[in-house]
Amino acid sequence: MGMYPLLEELYLGRTLLQGTLPKEWGMLPAVRFIMLQNNDITGTIPAEWANITSLNGLFLENTNLSGSASFLCGDNLGPTFMCEDCGLKVDLEEVDCSCCAEPER
């Protein structure tokens, strides 16, 4: 992945992707948005993605991911990080994210 040091947006939504997310994407130093919605992606978000300190949006709706994304929260988030259901602009009920969870009323 070192061949893409300037890549800022990775859009692969609706491309019939299958399988798990590659841990190597954690080595994309400038990526701000990862858009993988509407694909048959399974497994969890790789822990190596915590190395993506420029990440501002992660779009994974309509995939089959599960697990936690909380390790992407806090100081790892970019200055304009967008929150939605799960905090990472990840609107997946199956992925837990404690940093941007809706406050209980």
Secondary structure, DSSP 8 states (H G I E B T S, - for coil): -TT-TT--EEE-TTS--EE---GGGGG-TT--EEE--SSEEEE---GGGGG-TT--EEE-TTSEE-EE-GGG-GGGS-TT---SSSSSS---TTEE-SSS-----
